[in-house]
């Protein structure tokens, strides 16, 4: 996932992205392990949706369904149309048979 440098950064910092010049590439979800990933930033700034998806991927992989449900409810993601559209798009972009896709597919029906 690449984005142009001029669009501004919504959280994450240097540890969450890599690249130089005019393009920045978001690190894969499994390499984004910040404890605050998917939670509000400084000053109550909302977490970017991609961070929320990546937090959920970590929770799903850990296998604690109660934590997954708690996070979904706490963030109101079950009824967030934009979140669900992003999740569906990421599923379609993920390689068939990949761990990432396998983790996301069941939640698309939640």
N, C-alpha and C positions, 0 to 999 in steps of 0.2 A: 504494500500500500504506500504510494508516494504522494507527496503534496508539495506544492511550490512554497518556497521560503517566505515569500511576500504575504501570504495569507494570515500569518500570525500563528502563534502556538497556544493551544488551550491546555496547558498542564503537561505533565510528563517529564519535562526537563531533558537534559543531555543523556541521562541514563536510560531514557525510554525511546530515544530515536537515534539514528545514526545517519551520516551523510555529510556532504560538504557541497559548497557551491549553491546552486539554486534549487536543489532537491533534497528532501529529507525523507528517510524511509523509517516507518514505524517498525520497531522490533517485533518479532513473533510473540504471541501471547505467552508462550512458555518461558520466554526470557524476560518478561516483565513481571518482576516479583516484589515490587515495592509494597510495603505493608499498607500504605494508604491508597493503593490502586483501586479505583472505582468509588472512592469516597470524596466528599467535599474537599475543595482545596482551600488555600488561605483566604480569609475574609468571607467564607461561606460560598465560594465560587463552586457551582455545580460541576460534578465530574463529567467529562466528555462521555458520550454513549459508548464509544469504543472501549474506554477504560472499564465501563460497567460490564460490557460483554466479556472482556478479558478477566475481570474478577470472577464472573460466573464460570468461565472455563476452568479456573483454578479450583473453585468450589466443587464443580461437577467431577473433576478428576479426583479430588480428595474423597468423593463418594458419600459425603454427609448431606443427605437429602434435606434434612431439617435446616441446615445452614443455607442451602440453595433457596429453599422456600422463604426463609426469614429475610434473606437479601432481596429477593424478588418483591416481597411484600413491603419491606422497609422503603425501597426505592420506587414503588408503584410501577414496576416494569411490566407486570402482567397485562396491564391495560394501556400501556404507552404504545400507540400506533407506530411512532417513528422508531422506537426501539425494536419492535417486532419486524418492521420493514428492513432495518439494518441487519438483524439476526438472519432473516431469510436471504438477504443478499450475500451475507458472509457464508452461509451454508452453500449457496449456489456457486460461489467462487472457490470454496475449499475443494481440494482434490478428493475424488471419490475414494472411499476406504481409509481416509486419513483419520487420525485421532481427533483432530480439531472438528471435523465434520460429524464424527460419531458422537462427540460430546454435545454438539449444538442441536442436532436433529430432534432428539426427544423434547427439548425445551421449546421448539417452535410450535408445538401443539399445546403448550401450557396456557 
